[in-house]
Amino acid sequence: MSERQSFSVEIRRLWPSDMEAFRDHLLRLDPRSRHERFGGGMSDDFLVHYAENCFGQGDLLYGAFVDGRMCGAAELRSNKAIWSEQAPFDRQIHAEAAFSVETEYRRRGIGEKLFKRIQRAATNHGVETIEIICLPDNVGMQRLAQKFKTHFTFEENSLTGRLTARRPTPFSLVREASGDMLDFGASVFDAQVRALGASQEKGA
């Protein structure tokens, strides 16, 4: 059995209780990964501040977990989308997506799993067009996005990819809502485990 076949990853929605895990994931990104994700070599202080402000009303995040550790993340951001579990009546909404995967976990299908989850979320939350902005030298992101029929155009020293989300169905809406409930429970549990581990380390 190959490494890719035996590799187990959990993709779930992130909640404010996951902020520390998301922050730690960003801090583990090497300089090249930070450059590809943010368009520059961002400092640790910048990443900490960024993570602390990523769970607002217009933010929807998903994490990729291996053995309980977040090794990848996907963000879908829009000031107009409805991230609560409501029927997406408005189909004129645009959202921007961004992805990050730690170097040692690349080439294992994690980016593709995150992309599929973002695409599904967009479908069920009223987003019609998803935009992905990346640097011209970020070939990995371009190849991943093109698997989903994303069309890239060159705009102001960067590439902007656009793809259209599918229309929701009653089944997809129910699946999204139930999945979010399960993910919320998992988020609370993981936060409690992290807090317990931190407490034990301080007492040691």
N, C-alpha and C positions, 0 to 999 in steps of 0.2 A: 504494500500500500504506500502511495507517495505521501510526501509531507503535506501537500495541498489537500489530498483526500482525507487524511487523518486529522486535519486541523479543525478545531471546534471553536467557533466564535459566536457570541451572543450579541445581537443588535437590539437595543431598546431605547426608548425615549428618555431624555435627561430632564431632570427637575431641579429646582434650586438646591435640594439636598445633595445633588451630584456636583455642585460647584467646585468643591475641593478636588474631586477626582478629575474633573475637566481641566482645572488649573494645572494639576500635576502632569497630566498628559501633554499639555502645551509646553510646559517647562522641559519635558524630556525630548522635545523636538530638537534635532541637531541644527546647526546654522543653515544648511542648505534647505531643510524642510521648513524652517521659519521663513526663509526667503521666498520659497515657492508659495507658502500659505498667505503671507502678509505683504509680499512685494518688497521685503527688506529684511535686514538682520536685526530683528526686534530683540530688545533686552528682556531680562527676566522681569523687571519691574513693569514693563509694558504688558507682558503676557499676564501677569497677576491682575493688573488693573482691567485688562480686557476680559478675563474670565469672570471677574466680579460683576461685570456689567453685561453679561450675555444671557441673562434670564429675564429680560423685560417682556412687555406685552407683545412686541413685534418679533420675538425670537422663538424659534422652534429648533431644538437640538436633539441629536441622536448620538449614542456612543457605541463603540465596538469593544466588547469585553472578552478577554482571554484569561481564564483562570482567575476571574474576579478583578482583573486590572484593565483599565481603559487604555487601549492602544490606538484607537482611531476615533474620529468624531466627524459629524456632518452637521452643518448649520443651514437653516432656511430662514431667511429674514425678510419681513415685509411689514410696513406700517399700516397696511390695509387688510391683510388676510385675517381670517377668523380662526384662531388656534384652538378655541374651545370646541366642544363636540356639537356643532350646529351644522345644519344643512347648508352647503355652499351654493347659494343662489346666484351670487355674483361671479361671473367667469371672466371678468376683465382685470383681475388682479395679477400683478407681477411680483415675483420674489427672487431674491438673490441667494444662491447656494454656494457653500464653501466646504472644503474637505481637508482633513489632515490625518495622516497615518504615520506612526513612528517607523523609522527606517528598517528596523529588524523585523517588522511585521508586514512589510510590503511584498508584493508578488504572491500573495496568498488568497486573493479574492476579497479582501476586506473592503477595499474601495468600491468594488462593484456591489457588494451587499449594502453598503451605506448609500450608494447612489440609488439603488432600487427602493430603499426605505424612504429616502427623500422624495422620490418621484411619486410613491404611493401617498405620502403625506400631502403633497401638493394637490393631488387628485381629490383627496377627501376634505381639504380645507379651503376650497374655493380658488386656488391658484391656477391660472391658465398658462402663463409663461414663466419658465424658470431660466434665470440668467446665471452664468458662471464666468467670472472674470479671472483670467490667469495670465502669467507672463509668457511671452513667446517661447522661452526656453523650457517651460514646464511641459515637456513632451508627454510625461506620464499622465497628467491630468487631461490633456487633450485626447490621448488615446482612449482613456476611460470614458470620457464624455461622448466621444464619437461612437462608442458601442451602443449608445442610446439615441443615435441619430441626431446629435447636437450639431448645429451649424455654427461655425466660428467666423467672426469678422474681426479685422484689425481696427482698433480704436484707441488713439492716444497712447501709443507704446505698450499696449496690452491687447490680449485677445478676449473677445466677449462671445461666449457660446450661448445659444438660445434653443430651448426645446419646449414643446407644448405638452402639458400634462393631459392625461386621459380624462374623460368625464367620469364622475363617480357613479356607483350603482348602490342600491340599498344594501347589498351584501358588503361592499367595500366600506361603507359608512359604519355599519355595525362592527365589522372587523377592526376598524380604526379605533372606535370608542372602547371596545373591550380590551384591545391591546394596550391602550393608554392606561386603563385601570390596572392591568397587570404590571405594566412598567412602573407605575407610581408605587405600587407595593414593593417591587424589587428595589426601587431607589431608596425608599425609607429603610428597608432591611440592610442594604449595603452601607448606608450612612451610619446605622447603629453598629455594624461590624467594624467600620473604620474608627468610630469613636471609642469602642471597646479596646481595639488594638492600640490606639494612641494612649489610652489610660493605662494599659498594662505596661507600655514602654516607659511611661513616666514613673511608674511604681517600681520598675526593675532597678 
